Amino acid sequence: MKNRKRVSLQQVARAADVSTMTASRALRGPSQVKEETRARVLECAEKLGYRVDARMHELMAHIRSGQTAAYTGSLCFLRGSKTKGHEPQLHSSTATHLEAAKAHAASRGYKLEVMFLPFDGSEDKQIHRILTARGIRGLIICPPEGENLTLPFDLTNYASVVLGNAIKVPALHRVVDNHTGAIEICMEELRRRGYVRPGLAIHVRADTNTHHQWLGGFLLEQSFLPKKNVLPVVKYDDLSNRPEQKIVDWYKRNQPDVVICSGPEGKVCLEKAGVRFPQDAGFVCLSAEGILGKVAGPTHNPYQSGELAVDKVITQLLSNTSGVPPLAHESRVSALWVDAPTVRSLA
């Protein structure tokens, strides 16, 4: 099996349904939180394979001591919106990106500010004026959902990195989730448990947002299966007539021994139809960030993505590099499998 990235404290906190601060206190000692809460946090940490990061522990001890890193400058986290005045929903992964970026920037002596960037080009000049006035030359760009987007912003004087695959023009350095690798990890874990007839149910929006990497990765894995175990993929969306029924009909018609779904809604509608997990079939959710430990699936480690984005911008600043790069680099953050009672061993 491939080397896997470390589990973050934020993932433990989400699995235990507590704040990051509470999880940190629970792991530091029994006197910090209620015993019931500490037991739940410790159980989740053990289940996820969490280990204390020595470097982060040292940094946090330094911060708690009251000492701060020397101020070096400011960076900006640009949250993309489709139009002026539209504030996009702060998804859990984006919130984690931002949290990690702020903490990591501070550890390196930078302040991270947050601004909105409409992708209709209506605020370009105003944002340039603000960034210039504040002396900000490093940008972490978080675009709105979509694909093949064009960034309507002149980056000549800025070091920049993009989170995700949505921006096609210009070609910039980017930090992305390894969605294809996530499928590979899922299939490897399912084979090890004895599942042989996997089926994929994917929301059209999720397929778009992952640049078809979940779908492409699954189809590649299917090419190694016996023909009798190759099932059609079902795509659904919120606009189709009764999308839940579409998933249920697909399941009854094809009888997969494990359902891999882009979101938890597949589990909900199938359970309403009488399917029991894991007795009748296994269930894997490809976007299980908020329900880790309850539903099996990969976690995409957005905390590490936020840290990596900061490092890439600071590297450009220190080398006095700005503008659109002649050759863009892509850094992929690997997924980590998180086990849960929705799958079992059939071997």
C-alpha positions in Angstrom: 0.0 0.0 0.0 1.1 3.6 -0.6 2.4 5.8 2.1 -0.4 7.8 3.6 -0.5 11.4 4.9 -0.9 12.1 8.5 -4.3 12.6 10.1 -4.8 16.2 11.3 -6.3 17.3 14.6 -9.1 18.9 12.7 -10.2 15.5 11.3 -10.2 14.1 14.9 -12.3 17.0 16.1 -14.8 16.6 13.3 -15.1 12.8 14.0 -15.6 13.5 17.7 -18.1 16.3 17.0 -16.1 18.8 19.0 -14.1 22.0 18.3 -10.5 21.8 17.3 -9.6 23.6 20.6 -11.5 21.0 22.6 -9.9 18.1 20.8 -6.5 19.7 21.5 -7.2 20.1 25.2 -8.6 16.5 25.4 -5.4 15.1 23.9 -3.2 17.2 26.2 -4.5 15.9 29.5 -7.5 14.7 31.6 -7.8 17.9 33.5 -8.6 20.0 30.4 -12.1 18.7 29.5 -14.8 16.4 30.7 -13.8 12.8 31.0 -16.7 11.7 28.6 -15.5 14.2 26.0 -11.9 13.2 26.4 -12.8 9.5 26.0 -14.7 10.2 22.8 -11.8 12.3 21.4 -9.2 9.6 22.3 -11.4 6.9 20.7 -11.7 8.9 17.4 -8.0 9.6 17.4 -7.1 6.0 17.8 -9.6 4.9 15.1 -8.2 7.5 12.6 -4.6 6.7 13.5 -3.8 10.2 14.7 -0.3 10.8 15.9 1.0 14.1 17.4 3.1 16.1 14.9 6.3 16.9 16.8 6.9 20.1 14.8 3.3 21.3 15.2 3.5 20.5 18.9 6.7 22.5 19.3 5.1 25.4 17.3 1.9 25.5 19.4 4.0 25.3 22.6 5.9 28.3 21.3 2.6 30.2 20.6 1.1 29.3 23.9 4.2 30.6 25.6 3.3 34.1 24.4 6.1 34.5 21.9 5.3 35.4 18.3 7.2 35.1 15.1 8.7 38.3 13.7 6.2 40.0 11.4 7.3 39.6 7.8 4.4 40.8 5.7 0.8 40.1 4.7 -0.8 37.6 2.3 -4.4 37.5 1.0 -6.8 34.6 0.8 -9.0 35.6 -2.2 -12.4 33.8 -2.0 -13.9 33.7 -5.4 -17.5 34.6 -6.1 -19.3 34.4 -9.4 -20.7 37.9 -9.3 -20.4 41.1 -7.4 -22.3 41.1 -4.1 -22.6 37.3 -4.1 -20.9 35.8 -1.0 -20.4 32.1 -1.6 -21.2 29.5 1.1 -18.2 28.7 3.3 -17.9 25.0 2.7 -16.2 22.9 5.4 -13.1 22.2 3.2 -12.7 25.9 2.4 -13.1 26.8 6.1 -10.3 24.3 6.9 -8.1 25.6 4.1 -8.5 29.1 5.6 -7.9 28.0 9.1 -4.8 26.1 8.2 -3.5 28.9 6.0 -3.9 31.5 8.7 -2.1 29.4 11.3 0.7 28.4 9.0 1.2 31.9 7.7 1.4 33.2 11.3 4.0 30.6 12.1 6.1 32.0 9.3 5.6 35.6 10.3 2.8 36.5 7.9 -0.6 37.9 8.5 -3.4 36.4 6.2 -6.2 38.7 5.2 -9.4 37.6 3.5 -11.1 39.3 0.5 -13.8 38.4 -2.0 -13.0 38.4 -5.7 -16.0 38.5 -8.1 -15.2 36.4 -11.2 -17.2 38.8 -13.4 -14.3 41.3 -13.3 -16.4 44.0 -11.6 -14.0 44.6 -8.6 -10.5 44.1 -10.1 -9.4 47.7 -9.9 -10.7 48.2 -6.4 -9.0 45.0 -5.1 -5.7 46.0 -6.8 -5.9 49.3 -4.9 -6.6 47.7 -1.6 -3.8 45.1 -2.0 -1.3 47.8 -3.1 -2.2 50.0 -0.2 -1.7 47.1 2.3 1.5 46.0 0.7 0.2 42.6 -0.1 2.0 40.7 -2.9 1.1 37.0 -2.1 -2.3 35.6 -3.0 -4.0 32.3 -2.2 -6.9 32.0 -4.7 -10.0 29.9 -3.8 -12.3 30.1 -6.9 -16.0 29.5 -6.9 -17.4 26.0 -7.9 -17.2 25.2 -11.6 -14.7 24.2 -14.2 -12.7 25.9 -17.0 -13.0 29.2 -15.3 -11.0 32.3 -16.3 -9.4 34.4 -13.6 -10.3 38.1 -14.4 -7.4 39.5 -12.5 -4.0 40.9 -13.4 -1.3 38.9 -11.5 1.7 40.7 -12.9 2.8 42.0 -9.4 1.7 39.1 -7.3 2.9 35.7 -6.2 0.0 33.3 -6.3 -1.3 29.8 -5.9 -4.8 28.3 -6.7 -6.7 25.9 -4.6 -8.3 23.2 -6.8 -8.8 22.7 -10.5 -11.5 25.2 -11.4 -9.3 27.9 -13.0 -8.2 27.0 -16.5 -6.9 30.4 -17.6 -4.3 31.4 -16.8 -2.3 28.3 -15.9 -1.1 28.9 -12.3 0.7 26.9 -9.6 -2.0 25.0 -7.8 -2.7 22.7 -4.8 -5.3 20.0 -5.5 -6.8 17.0 -3.9 -5.7 13.7 -5.6 -9.2 12.5 -6.4 -8.0 9.8 -8.7 -5.8 8.5 -5.9 -8.7 8.6 -3.5 -10.6 6.2 -5.8 -7.6 4.0 -6.0 -7.3 3.9 -2.2 -11.0 3.1 -1.8 -10.9 0.3 -4.3 -7.8 -1.2 -2.7 -9.5 -1.2 0.7 -12.7 -2.7 -0.7 -10.8 -5.5 -2.5 -9.0 -6.3 0.7 -12.4 -6.7 2.4 -13.6 -9.0 -0.3 -15.9 -6.7 -2.3 -16.0 -7.6 -6.0 -19.0 -5.8 -7.5 -18.6 -2.1 -6.8 -21.0 0.5 -8.2 -20.6 4.3 -8.5 -23.4 6.8 -8.0 -22.1 10.4 -8.6 -23.8 13.8 -8.5 -23.3 15.8 -11.7 -21.9 18.7 -9.7 -19.4 16.6 -7.9 -18.3 15.1 -11.2 -17.7 18.6 -12.6 -16.0 19.9 -9.4 -13.5 17.0 -9.4 -12.8 17.5 -13.1 -14.2 14.0 -13.7 -11.3 12.5 -11.7 -13.6 10.4 -9.4 -15.4 9.1 -12.5 -12.2 8.5 -14.5 -10.5 6.8 -11.6 -13.4 4.5 -11.1 -13.7 3.6 -14.8 -10.0 2.8 -14.8 -10.4 0.5 -11.8 -13.4 -1.2 -13.5 -11.2 -2.1 -16.5 -9.4 -4.6 -14.3 -12.6 -6.3 -13.2 -14.3 -9.4 -14.8 -17.0 -8.3 -17.2 -19.8 -9.7 -15.1 -18.8 -7.3 -12.2 -18.6 -4.1 -14.4 -21.7 -2.1 -13.5 -23.0 1.1 -15.2 -22.4 4.4 -13.4 -25.4 6.3 -12.3 -25.3 10.1 -12.5 -27.9 12.3 -10.8 -28.6 15.9 -10.0 -31.0 18.1 -8.1 -32.9 19.1 -11.1 -33.8 15.7 -12.4 -37.2 14.1 -11.6 -36.8 12.3 -8.3 -33.0 11.8 -8.2 -33.3 9.6 -5.1 -35.5 7.2 -6.9 -32.9 7.1 -9.8 -30.3 5.8 -7.3 -32.7 3.3 -5.8 -33.7 1.9 -9.2 -30.1 1.7 -10.2 -29.3 -0.3 -7.1 -32.1 -2.7 -7.5 -31.3 -3.3 -11.2 -27.6 -3.9 -10.7 -27.2 -5.2 -7.2 -23.7 -3.9 -6.3 -22.1 -5.4 -3.3 -20.7 -2.0 -2.3 -22.0 1.5 -3.3 -19.5 4.2 -3.8 -21.3 7.6 -3.7 -20.1 11.2 -4.2 -22.2 12.3 -1.2 -24.1 10.9 1.8 -27.4 11.4 0.2 -27.1 8.0 -1.6 -27.0 6.2 1.8 -30.0 8.1 3.0 -32.3 7.3 0.0 -31.2 3.6 -0.1 -31.8 3.1 3.6 -35.3 4.6 3.1 -35.8 1.9 0.4 -34.9 -0.8 2.9 -31.2 -1.4 2.1 -29.1 -2.2 5.2 -25.5 -1.1 5.4 -23.3 -3.1 5.7 -25.5 -6.2 5.9 -26.9 -6.0 2.3 -24.1 -3.9 0.8 -21.2 -1.8 1.8 -21.3 2.0 1.5 -18.5 4.4 0.8 -18.8 8.2 0.7 -16.2 10.1 -1.4 -16.9 13.4 0.5 -17.1 12.2 4.0 -15.3 15.1 5.7 -18.1 16.0 8.0 -19.1 12.4 8.9 -15.7 10.7 9.4 -16.0 7.6 11.5 -19.7 7.2 10.7 -19.4 6.5 7.0 -16.4 4.9 5.4 -14.4 6.8 2.8 -11.4 9.0 2.0 -10.5 12.2 3.8 -8.8 14.7 1.5 -6.8 16.5 4.2 -7.7 20.1 3.5 -5.6 21.3 6.4 -2.4 20.1 4.7 -3.6 21.8 1.4 -4.0 25.1 3.2 -0.5 24.8 4.7 1.0 23.8 1.4 -0.6 26.8 -0.4 1.0 29.2 2.0 4.5 27.6 1.6 4.2 27.8 -2.2 3.3 31.5 -2.1 6.1 32.4 0.4 8.6 30.5 -1.8 7.7 32.7 -4.7 8.0 35.8 -2.6 11.4 34.9 -1.2 12.7 34.3 -4.8 11.1 37.5 -6.0 8.9 35.7 -8.5 5.5 37.1 -9.6 3.0 36.9 -12.4 1.8 33.9 -14.4 4.6 31.3 -14.3 6.1 30.0 -17.6 5.5 26.5 -16.3 2.9 25.9 -13.7 3.4 23.3 -11.0 0.6 21.1 -9.5 1.0 19.7 -6.0 -1.4 16.9 -5.2 -2.4 16.1 -1.7 -3.1 12.4 -1.2 -6.3 11.1 0.5 -6.4 8.9 3.6 -8.9 6.0 4.1 -11.1 6.2 7.2 -12.8 3.1 8.2 -16.4 3.0 9.5 -19.2 0.4 10.1 -20.7 1.0 6.6 -18.3 -1.6 5.3 -17.3 -5.1 6.6 -15.0 -8.0 5.7 -16.4 -10.4 3.2 -13.2 -12.3 2.7 
